[in-house]
Amino acid sequence: MKNKIILHLCADIGSDTKPYSDAGYTVIKVGIDIGVENFIPPENVHGVIANPVCTEFSTASGFHKTGDLEKGMFLVNHCLRIIKECDPKFWVIENPASGRLKQFLGKPSLAFLHKSAIKHIPEFSEFTVEDDAGFRSLCSQGFAKAFFEVNR
């Protein structure tokens, strides 16, 4: 699979693309060190998984947020630019179904939620997260593997 490239945008952890890495695909993680705004994709990209930061689109209560939709769309628009440039076989943009991103991209066709503590989810034990936001960005490995199976 080394000739199949998967781009993982806005990714520093890589839980969404682990099944691809495990299967031998070339996974390029474009995280904070590179920045999607600076990234020019290679040729022959097979798939794109994008995880733009959801803070600006969140409707959750109990934490301080600015709700700056223009700031939030900055990353989303760069993800969309990269997807358009690649014209991959598949692409997905992940964001909470209850958030405001659907106002811009439409209603999601699939959504899933995470539990509130990493210690309760053994499948996440191999991933290192620094904070709550990192934990919330983890992708269920069952979902990631099912997604991989459908989008080889």
N, CA, C and O of each residue as an XYZ file, in Angstrom:
608
protein
N       0.810     -1.208      0.000
C       0.000      0.000      0.000
C       0.847      1.264      0.000
O       0.302      2.364      0.093
N       2.145      1.139     -0.100
C       2.986      2.323      0.028
C       2.720      3.363     -1.047
O       3.114      4.520     -0.899
N       2.055      2.968     -2.130
C       1.752      3.953     -3.159
C       0.434      4.682     -2.884
O       0.081      5.607     -3.615
N      -0.303      4.275     -1.835
C      -1.537      4.963     -1.484
C      -1.250      5.933     -0.343
O      -0.758      5.554      0.721
N      -1.574      7.197     -0.603
C      -1.306      8.268      0.362
C      -2.613      8.704      1.012
O      -3.615      8.955      0.342
N      -2.570      8.786      2.333
C      -3.685      9.328      3.109
C      -3.188     10.595      3.789
O      -2.169     10.574      4.479
N      -3.901     11.694      3.595
C      -3.585     12.927      4.297
C      -4.455     13.002      5.544
O      -5.668     12.800      5.479
N      -3.834     13.292      6.670
C      -4.573     13.503      7.914
C      -4.351     14.960      8.295
O      -3.297     15.330      8.812
N      -5.363     15.778      8.030
C      -5.253     17.222      8.218
C      -5.669     17.634      9.617
O      -6.601     17.073     10.194
N      -4.968     18.621     10.154
C      -5.197     19.117     11.520
C      -5.004     17.976     12.504
O      -5.800     17.789     13.424
N      -3.946     17.224     12.300
C      -3.722     16.016     13.101
C      -2.333     16.029     13.723
O      -1.324     16.168     13.032
N      -2.305     15.882     15.032
C      -1.036     15.720     15.725
C      -0.949     14.351     16.387
O       0.145     13.884     16.705
N      -2.094     13.705     16.595
C      -2.109     12.409     17.284
C      -2.165     11.244     16.297
O      -1.356     10.322     16.394
N      -3.104     11.269     15.350
C      -3.162     10.234     14.330
C      -4.065      9.048     14.609
O      -3.909      8.006     13.972
N      -5.004      9.168     15.537
C      -5.859      8.018     15.844
C      -6.803      7.679     14.696
O      -7.127      6.506     14.507
N      -7.252      8.657     13.931
C      -8.163      8.400     12.816
C      -7.493      7.589     11.710
O      -8.147      6.790     11.039
N      -6.209      7.790     11.524
C      -5.517      7.152     10.401
C      -4.678      5.951     10.805
O      -3.957      5.403      9.970
N      -4.750      5.532     12.047
C      -3.959      4.391     12.506
C      -4.217      3.124     11.669
O      -3.255      2.441     11.317
N      -5.467      2.784     11.338
C      -5.672      1.589     10.500
C      -4.967      1.681      9.146
O      -4.506      0.670      8.617
N      -4.884      2.865      8.594
C      -4.172      3.043      7.327
C      -2.673      2.837      7.524
O      -2.026      2.145      6.738
N      -2.127      3.441      8.577
C      -0.700      3.239      8.885
C      -0.402      1.766      9.112
O       0.577      1.233      8.590
N      -1.263      1.106      9.903
C      -1.066     -0.315     10.202
C      -1.102     -1.178      8.949
O      -0.442     -2.215      8.888
N      -1.875     -0.752      7.946
C      -1.993     -1.522      6.702
C      -0.916     -1.177      5.683
O      -0.890     -1.749      4.593
N      -0.025     -0.245      6.027
C       1.085      0.072      5.137
C       0.874      1.266      4.229
O       1.716      1.545      3.375
N      -0.229      1.977      4.394
C      -0.422      3.191      3.608
C       0.582      4.244      4.072
O       1.074      4.190      5.200
N       0.875      5.186      3.209
C       1.680      6.332      3.586
C       0.731      7.374      4.160
O      -0.107      7.917      3.439
N       0.856      7.652      5.435
C       0.007      8.641      6.096
C       0.833      9.886      6.360
O       1.881      9.830      7.003
N       0.348     11.004      5.857
C       0.993     12.290      6.086
C       0.113     13.068      7.053
O      -1.006     13.458      6.717
N       0.636     13.290      8.270
C      -0.091     14.058      9.269
C       0.323     15.524      9.153
O       1.499     15.871      9.264
N      -0.667     16.360      8.930
C      -0.426     17.789      8.820
C      -1.008     18.423     10.077
O      -2.207     18.690     10.157
N      -0.142     18.659     11.053
C      -0.572     19.199     12.333
C      -0.058     20.595     12.556
O       0.203     21.347     11.617
N       0.079     20.918     13.801
C       0.445     22.276     14.197
C       1.847     22.667     13.702
O       2.101     23.843     13.440
N       2.748     21.696     13.574
C       4.112     22.012     13.124
C       4.155     22.487     11.675
O       4.989     23.320     11.318
N       3.255     21.959     10.836
C       3.218     22.337      9.417
C       2.122     23.374      9.190
O       2.370     24.438      8.624
N       0.929     23.057      9.631
C      -0.230     23.926      9.442
C      -0.866     23.704      8.083
O      -0.184     23.749      7.060
N      -2.167     23.466      8.067
C      -2.848     23.234      6.786
C      -2.757     24.456      5.882
O      -2.788     24.330      4.658
N      -2.646     25.632      6.479
C      -2.566     26.842      5.669
C      -1.268     26.912      4.870
O      -1.188     27.660      3.895
N      -0.266     26.158      5.258
C       1.030     26.141      4.569
C       1.241     24.897      3.727
O       2.256     24.784      3.041
N       0.302     23.963      3.765
C       0.514     22.648      3.166
C       0.086     22.614      1.706
O      -1.011     23.040      1.347
N       0.977     22.099      0.884
C       0.679     21.832     -0.522
C       0.712     20.313     -0.677
O       1.755     19.693     -0.469
N      -0.422     19.710     -1.042
C      -0.485     18.248     -1.079
C       0.333     17.651     -2.221
O       0.529     18.279     -3.262
N       0.804     16.422     -2.002
C       1.504     15.722     -3.076
C       0.491     15.215     -4.104
O      -0.718     15.340     -3.911
N       0.984     14.659     -5.165
C       0.105     14.059     -6.175
C      -0.350     12.689     -5.699
O       0.242     12.102     -4.793
N      -1.394     12.197     -6.313
C      -1.898     10.839     -6.093
C      -2.341     10.566     -4.657
O      -2.039      9.510     -4.100
N      -3.053     11.515     -4.063
C      -3.594     11.302     -2.726
C      -4.831     10.418     -2.852
O      -5.736     10.707     -3.634
N      -4.859      9.345     -2.079
C      -5.970      8.389     -2.115
C      -7.147      8.867     -1.264
O      -8.300      8.740     -1.675
N      -6.860      9.416     -0.077
C      -7.927      9.851      0.810
C      -7.480     10.949      1.750
O      -6.290     11.120      2.016
N      -8.460     11.695      2.249
C      -8.182     12.791      3.171
C      -9.117     12.678      4.369
O     -10.332     12.553      4.217
N      -8.533     12.724      5.553
C      -9.289     12.784      6.795
C      -8.892     14.086      7.470
O      -7.722     14.304      7.783
N      -9.881     14.951      7.691
C      -9.606     16.273      8.258
C     -10.298     16.420      9.602
O     -11.465     16.060      9.759
N      -9.567     16.952     10.563
C     -10.081     17.175     11.916
C      -9.844     18.617     12.355
O      -9.095     18.853     13.303
N     -10.469     19.589     11.682
C     -10.241     20.971     12.102
C     -10.707     21.184     13.537
O     -11.684     20.580     13.981
N     -10.006     22.038     14.246
C     -10.321     22.325     15.641
C     -11.774     22.783     15.742
O     -12.234     23.625     14.972
N     -12.480     22.209     16.709
C     -13.922     22.457     16.801
C     -14.303     23.538     17.802
O     -15.486     23.855     17.928
N     -13.354     24.109     18.509
C     -13.666     25.045     19.586
C     -14.576     26.184     19.122
O     -15.541     26.518     19.809
N     -14.289     26.765     17.999
C     -15.069     27.906     17.526
C     -16.482     27.511     17.108
O     -17.373     28.360     17.076
N     -16.702     26.232     16.787
C     -18.019     25.764     16.345
C     -18.816     25.114     17.467
O     -19.974     24.740     17.275
N     -18.205     24.979     18.627
C     -18.837     24.253     19.724
C     -20.057     24.987     20.265
O     -20.091     26.215     20.345
N     -21.051     24.192     20.630
C     -22.220     24.734     21.314
C     -22.247     24.256     22.765
O     -23.216     24.491     23.486
N     -21.168     23.578     23.187
C     -21.096     23.053     24.557
C     -21.008     24.196     25.554
O     -20.385     25.225     25.291
N     -21.640     23.998     26.699
C     -21.563     25.009     27.752
C     -20.500     24.604     28.768
O     -20.070     23.451     28.797
N     -20.086     25.536     29.585
C     -19.160     25.219     30.659
C     -17.709     25.517     30.378
O     -16.868     25.256     31.238
N     -17.370     26.052     29.220
C     -15.994     26.468     29.003
C     -16.011     27.777     28.231
O     -16.975     28.095     27.534
N     -14.926     28.529     28.369
C     -14.850     29.836     27.729
C     -14.429     29.676     26.276
O     -13.413     29.052     25.968
N     -15.215     30.241     25.412
C     -14.902     30.204     23.991
C     -15.334     31.518     23.371
O     -16.202     32.214     23.899
N     -14.727     31.846     22.261
C     -15.086     33.097     21.616
C     -16.201     32.905     20.601
O     -16.955     33.837     20.322
N     -16.310     31.704     20.048
C     -17.334     31.484     19.043
C     -17.066     32.268     17.773
O     -18.003     32.679     17.087
N     -15.812     32.476     17.456
C     -15.415     33.230     16.276
C     -15.482     32.305     15.061
O     -14.526     31.592     14.758
N     -16.625     32.325     14.367
C     -16.829     31.410     13.247
C     -15.859     31.679     12.096
O     -15.449     30.748     11.403
N     -15.493     32.930     11.890
C     -14.529     33.256     10.834
C     -13.177     32.595     11.131
O     -12.534     32.043     10.238
N     -12.765     32.661     12.380
C     -11.513     32.015     12.797
C     -11.622     30.501     12.610
O     -10.685     29.871     12.119
N     -12.742     29.921     12.992
C     -12.940     28.487     12.827
C     -12.930     28.066     11.367
O     -12.392     27.012     11.027
N     -13.518     28.875     10.510
C     -13.578     28.530      9.085
C     -12.224     28.651      8.402
O     -12.040     28.114      7.309
N     -11.273     29.343      9.020
C      -9.934     29.451      8.443
C      -9.349     28.055      8.185
O      -8.895     27.766      7.079
N      -9.363     27.193      9.210
C      -8.838     25.833      9.042
C      -9.720     24.999      8.125
O      -9.216     24.260      7.279
N     -11.027     25.114      8.289
C     -11.960     24.345      7.456
C     -11.747     24.692      5.983
O     -11.694     23.800      5.137
N     -11.625     25.968      5.678
C     -11.428     26.380      4.285
C     -10.117     25.860      3.713
O     -10.054     25.505      2.536
N      -9.071     25.809      4.532
C      -7.814     25.244      4.039
C      -7.933     23.733      3.845
O      -7.356     23.183      2.907
N      -8.671     23.064      4.717
C      -8.923     21.629      4.518
C      -9.672     21.417      3.207
O      -9.326     20.528      2.429
N     -10.698     22.229      2.964
C     -11.466     22.114      1.720
C     -10.603     22.416      0.495
O     -10.747     21.776     -0.547
N      -9.706     23.396      0.628
C      -8.776     23.712     -0.477
C      -7.911     22.506     -0.806
O      -7.751     22.146     -1.973
N      -7.357     21.885      0.221
C      -6.489     20.723      0.017
C      -7.281     19.576     -0.602
O      -6.795     18.907     -1.515
N      -8.490     19.346     -0.114
C      -9.341     18.282     -0.672
C      -9.596     18.546     -2.151
O      -9.498     17.634     -2.972
N      -9.921     19.785     -2.493
C     -10.182     20.132     -3.896
C      -8.928     19.919     -4.755
O      -9.016     19.407     -5.871
N      -7.772     20.314     -4.231
C      -6.525     20.153     -4.985
C      -6.188     18.679     -5.202
O      -5.647     18.311     -6.245
N      -6.506     17.842     -4.226
C      -6.166     16.413     -4.297
C      -7.133     15.611     -5.146
O      -6.728     14.673     -5.832
N      -8.421     15.978     -5.105
C      -9.479     15.186     -5.721
C      -9.328     13.705     -5.340
O      -9.196     12.844     -6.209
N      -9.350     13.422     -4.023
C      -9.113     12.054     -3.554
C     -10.307     11.131     -3.810
O     -11.404     11.586     -4.133
N     -10.070      9.839     -3.659
C     -11.140      8.849     -3.804
C     -12.187      9.067     -2.713
O     -13.380      8.891     -2.960
N     -11.756      9.445     -1.513
C     -12.680      9.758     -0.426
C     -12.103     10.882      0.410
O     -10.896     11.125      0.405
N     -12.984     11.564      1.130
C     -12.568     12.564      2.100
C     -13.650     12.689      3.165
O     -14.820     12.388      2.928
N     -13.232     13.139      4.337
C     -14.156     13.348      5.446
C     -13.635     14.499      6.291
O     -12.430     14.640      6.496
N     -14.564     15.323      6.781
C     -14.239     16.364      7.750
C     -14.997     16.020      9.017
O     -16.225     15.930      9.012
N     -14.257     15.828     10.110
C     -14.843     15.438     11.388
C     -15.035     16.678     12.247
O     -14.144     17.519     12.362
N     -16.216     16.772     12.845
C     -16.522     17.834     13.780
C     -17.768     17.414     14.531
O     -18.573     16.658     13.987
N     -17.962     17.875     15.766
C     -19.131     17.452     16.526
C     -20.440     17.750     15.804
O     -20.639     18.843     15.273
N     -21.327     16.757     15.794
C     -22.614     16.909     15.123
C     -23.453     18.006     15.749
O     -24.283     18.620     15.077
N     -23.240     18.255     17.038
C     -24.028     19.282     17.717
C     -23.435     20.678     17.540
O     -24.012     21.655     18.017
N     -22.300     20.785     16.866
C     -21.646     22.076     16.697
C     -22.214     22.891     15.549
O     -23.165     22.479     14.884
N     -21.619     24.045     15.328
C     -22.096     24.983     14.314
C     -21.515     24.755     12.922
O     -21.960     25.401     11.974
N     -20.558     23.880     12.764
C     -19.951     23.689     11.440
C     -20.997     23.252     10.419
O     -20.874     23.565      9.235
N     -22.013     22.540     10.862
C     -23.046     22.081      9.926
C     -23.781     23.253      9.269
O     -24.396     23.082      8.217
N     -23.722     24.447      9.883
C     -24.325     25.623      9.258
C     -23.608     25.963      7.950
O     -24.195     26.570      7.054
N     -22.341     25.568      7.846
C     -21.543     25.880      6.668
C     -21.429     24.704      5.705
O     -21.394     24.889      4.489
N     -21.371     23.490      6.259
C     -21.131     22.304      5.428
C     -22.351     21.413      5.255
O     -22.310     20.465      4.470
N     -23.432     21.694      5.967
C     -24.619     20.855      5.905
C     -24.612     19.823      7.022
O     -23.616     19.652      7.724
N     -25.728     19.145      7.172
C     -25.882     18.152      8.225
C     -24.975     16.953      7.954
O     -24.935     16.447      6.833
N     -24.245     16.497      8.976
C     -23.378     15.335      8.768
C     -24.201     14.069      8.565
O     -25.303     13.946      9.099
N     -23.668     13.140      7.799
C     -24.380     11.888      7.558
C     -24.064     10.848      8.614
O     -24.762      9.837      8.701
N     -23.023     11.065      9.429
C     -22.652     10.113     10.456
C     -21.995     10.867     11.598
O     -21.221     11.796     11.366
N     -22.297     10.478     12.822
C     -21.694     11.124     13.990
C     -21.472     10.096     15.083
O     -22.173      9.087     15.154
N     -20.493     10.362     15.931
C     -20.259      9.516     17.093
C     -19.687     10.374     18.211
O     -19.105     11.429     17.961
N     -19.854      9.917     19.440
C     -19.385     10.665     20.601
C     -18.361      9.848     21.359
O     -18.344      8.620     21.268
N     -17.508     10.528     22.106
C     -16.528      9.869     22.958
C     -16.991      9.910     24.408
O     -17.780     10.777     24.784
N     -16.510      8.987     25.214
C     -16.793      9.031     26.655
C     -15.979     10.160     27.286
O     -15.146     10.776     26.622
N     -16.216     10.419     28.528
C     -15.615     11.594     29.160
C     -14.232     11.357     29.757
O     -13.606     12.307     30.228
N     -13.739     10.130     29.753
C     -12.421      9.893     30.360
C     -11.671      8.799     29.614
O     -12.221      7.731     29.345
N     -10.434      9.066     29.287
C      -9.622      8.143     28.515
C      -9.411      6.808     29.239
O      -9.270      5.771     28.591
N      -9.388      6.827     30.565
C      -9.146      5.594     31.323
C     -10.253      4.569     31.139
O     -10.058      3.389     31.434
N     -11.400      4.997     30.662
C     -12.514      4.081     30.439
C     -12.525      3.487     29.034
O     -13.397      2.682     28.707
N     -11.567      3.877     28.208
C     -11.550      3.412     26.812
C     -10.186      2.788     26.528
O      -9.255      3.482     26.120
N     -10.068      1.481     26.744
C      -8.779      0.811     26.582
C      -8.150      0.991     25.198
O      -6.925      1.006     25.082
N      -8.956      1.125     24.157
C      -8.408      1.260     22.805
C      -7.570      2.521     22.632
O      -6.801      2.623     21.676
N      -7.708      3.480     23.541
C      -6.954      4.717     23.443
C      -5.655      4.682     24.242
O      -4.923      5.671     24.267
N      -5.361      3.574     24.885
C      -4.192      3.504     25.757
C      -2.884      3.731     25.017
O      -1.904      4.150     25.634
N      -2.834      3.473     23.730
C      -1.587      3.650     22.983
C      -1.380      5.069     22.468
O      -0.333      5.369     21.893
N      -2.353      5.939     22.663
C      -2.233      7.315     22.207
C      -1.905      8.226     23.384
O      -2.437      8.057     24.481
N      -1.029      9.184     23.143
C      -0.650     10.140     24.174
C      -1.382     11.440     23.917
O      -1.307     12.007     22.827
N      -2.087     11.903     24.927
C      -2.780     13.185     24.798
C      -2.327     14.098     25.928
O      -2.065     13.651     27.045
N      -2.242     15.369     25.617
C      -1.755     16.356     26.575
C      -2.867     16.967     27.420
O      -2.635     17.371     28.559
N      -4.067     17.033     26.865
C      -5.133     17.752     27.560
C      -6.501     17.249     27.119
O      -6.597     16.308     26.330
N      -7.550     17.871     27.623
C      -8.908     17.466     27.290
C      -9.189     17.605     25.799
O      -9.860     16.756     25.211
N      -8.684     18.662     25.191
C      -8.914     18.851     23.757
C      -8.273     17.720     22.962
O      -8.854     17.243     21.988
N      -7.086     17.289     23.365
C      -6.437     16.158     22.700
C      -7.241     14.884     22.851
O      -7.359     14.108     21.902
N      -7.794     14.661     24.028
C      -8.630     13.486     24.246
C      -9.874     13.539     23.373
O     -10.245     12.541     22.756
N     -10.511     14.686     23.318
C     -11.729     14.808     22.508
C     -11.442     14.623     21.032
O     -12.351     14.304     20.266
N     -10.205     14.812     20.615
C      -9.882     14.657     19.194
C      -9.602     13.213     18.805
O      -9.486     12.908     17.618
N      -9.492     12.313     19.788
C      -9.239     10.905     19.463
C     -10.426     10.298     18.731
O     -11.583     10.615     19.008
N     -10.117      9.438     17.812
C     -11.140      8.751     17.031
C     -11.279      7.322     17.537
O     -10.278      6.646     17.775
N     -12.499      6.863     17.702
C     -12.742      5.476     18.064
C     -12.053      4.569     17.055
O     -12.229      4.736     15.849
N     -11.271      3.614     17.539
C     -10.560      2.720     16.625
C     -11.522      1.786     15.906
O     -11.235      1.356     14.789
N     -12.659      1.462     16.520
C     -13.684      0.698     15.813
C     -14.204      1.467     14.621
O     -14.362      0.912     13.534
N     -14.473      2.761     14.825
C     -14.927      3.606     13.730
C     -13.824      3.770     12.687
O     -14.074      3.651     11.487
N     -12.606      4.043     13.147
C     -11.489      4.246     12.219
C     -11.258      3.001     11.363
O     -11.005      3.113     10.163
N     -11.344      1.821     11.969
C     -11.144      0.572     11.211
C     -12.284      0.333     10.238
O     -12.048     -0.080      9.103
N     -13.521      0.587     10.663
C     -14.666      0.428      9.758
C     -14.555      1.405      8.594
O     -14.826      1.041      7.449
N     -14.156      2.644      8.881
C     -13.973      3.642      7.822
C     -12.908      3.191      6.846
O     -13.066      3.316      5.632
N     -11.809      2.660      7.391
C     -10.719      2.142      6.564
C     -11.220      1.019      5.653
O     -10.901      1.007      4.464
N     -11.991      0.085      6.187
C     -12.486     -1.054      5.400
C     -13.337     -0.603      4.225
O     -13.266     -1.186      3.143
N     -14.138      0.432      4.431
C     -15.009      0.920      3.376
C     -14.239      1.782      2.365
O     -14.618      1.855      1.196
N     -13.177      2.421      2.809
C     -12.436      3.368      1.971
C     -10.991      2.947      1.778
O     -10.078      3.728      2.044
N     -10.775      1.745      1.325
C      -9.411      1.243      1.077
C      -8.815      1.931     -0.084
O      -7.675      1.649     -0.451
